[in-house]
């Protein structure tokens, strides 16, 4: 028998589960995967967990707040933060019929990423820079 989920694990499950799949009889779908992908985009944008461990609020469990990326002016910010936030909004809309397909997402990301920076490469540079800062201090 599996161990019961901790409160934190339950919250993560709620955050990644699209609203239409809260009903256990609902079949998984690509539109649901797009919703879950929006949470990953949010994690990349904020470099943080979508559910703070200390957060005990159940309000809007499936919809963590969007980041304030637009005002960010650091070297590590994404090339088009307003467009990135809009992509997250579109991917996590409550109506699955209004979510983009993964092909549309790919095209959108290529359009908003004029330098063709690969997100994984950018994340690795950030991790390396953070590691070097930690070592040097």
Rosetta blueprint (number, residue, H / E / L):
1 X L
2 X L
3 X L
4 X L
5 X L
6 X L
7 X H
8 X H
9 X H
10 X H
11 X H
12 X H
13 X H
14 X H
15 X H
16 X H
17 X L
18 X L
19 X H
20 X H
21 X H
22 X L
23 X L
24 X L
25 X L
26 X L
27 X L
28 X L
29 X L
30 X H
31 X H
32 X H
33 X H
34 X H
35 X H
36 X H
37 X H
38 X H
39 X H
40 X H
41 X H
42 X H
43 X H
44 X H
45 X H
46 X H
47 X L
48 X L
49 X L
50 X L
51 X L
52 X L
53 X L
54 X L
55 X L
56 X L
57 X L
58 X L
59 X L
60 X L
61 X L
62 X L
63 X L
64 X L
65 X L
66 X L
67 X L
68 X L
69 X L
70 X L
71 X L
72 X L
73 X L
74 X L
75 X L
76 X L
77 X L
78 X L
79 X L
80 X L
81 X H
82 X H
83 X H
84 X H
85 X H
86 X H
87 X H
88 X H
89 X H
90 X H
91 X H
92 X L
93 X L
94 X L
95 X L
96 X H
97 X H
98 X H
99 X L
100 X L
101 X L
102 X H
103 X H
104 X H
105 X H
106 X H
107 X H
108 X H
109 X H
110 X H
111 X H
112 X H
113 X L
114 X L
115 X L
116 X L
117 X L
118 X L
119 X H
120 X H
121 X H
122 X H
123 X H
124 X H
125 X H
126 X H
127 X H
128 X H
129 X H
130 X H
131 X H
132 X H
133 X H
134 X H
135 X H
136 X H
137 X L
